[in-house]
């Protein structure tokens, strides 16, 4: 019989896994970087790096600063492209980081942020036409998702905007696609990851989910039981 009251672990377990309480200023605990291209009021295009993005089926949920040009654009013009850069492209992403498409620069922007009307040129990136939406794709990004913002709303704290974007067209570099299929090859594709304001790529494969449609010939032993996740591959 376990004498511990409900909700309590044995003392030795608590000691073995002791944690410290912290209050981090940000919670970017390893999320993919995306570059969002949107349309400005004058018909030009904005390009912005975003570090809060996740996918559920054919929907991508984005977290944006409330006073940024991207949030403003999507509130009135829902077309966008979600471009996913590779790890080696982090310098281009960082060149975009201190820039904004808003003029004048909002007071909420970090110190050193400046207005830049042509962000593609400033980042050294190339726009290429999309098929179903007006904003261009980023030619250098291996994975590009044309999408439309179906819902744009404030977050619970009021400082950010949450966007639910429906993906309508996916473009992929042939080098990251399993030949003869519509599957991204997870051994060939690595997203650029933003981990507590530092840039990383993925490490070696550890194993795969039982739901994968691109299994390996040899499997690594799984450290933990497989967990169902909302992924396509």
C-alpha positions, 0 to 999 in steps of 0.5 A: 500500500502506498502511504503517501497522500493523493497527489504526493510522490515519495520523498526520495523521488522528489529529491532525485528530480529536484527542480528550481523555480524560475521566472524566464522573460520569454518562453521560446522553448525550441520553436521553428522560425518562419518568415511571413510575407504579407501585403501592405496597404500600398500593394508592396510586401512585408517580410517578418520573422516569427518564432511562434508557429505550430501546425495542426492538420492543414492549419498553422497557428501564428503568434504575432506582436499586436502592433507589428505590420504583419498583424496589421496587414492580416487584419485587412488582407488575409493572404500570406505565405509561411516560409520556413528557412533552413538552419544555414539561413539564420543570418538572413533571419537575424538581418530582419529581426531589428526591422519593422514595416511600420512607420513610425516605429511603434513605441513597443518595439525593442530599442534599435528597431528601425523602419525598412520598406524593402525587407526582402532586399535588406535580408538578401532574400528573393521574392517569387510569385505565389500561385493562390495568394498575392504575397510572394514566396521566399525563393531561398526557403526550402518549404513554403506554405501559401495560406489565408488567415481565417481568424485573427484575434487578440491573445488573453493578455492583450499584447499579441495577436493569434492567427489561424491560417488555412494552408492552401498550397505547399511548395517544397525543394525537391531535395527534401521530398521523398522521391515519388511521394508527397512526403517531406523526408525528415532526414533531409529537412531540418527547420531553423529552431529558435531556442530561447533567442538562439538559433539551432538546427535538428540533431541526429534522428533518435527514432520515429513515431509509429504513425510515420509514413516514411520509416527507416530500414534500421530503427533506433531504440526508443527511449520513451513510448511512442506518443501520438502527435499531429504530424503528417509524416 
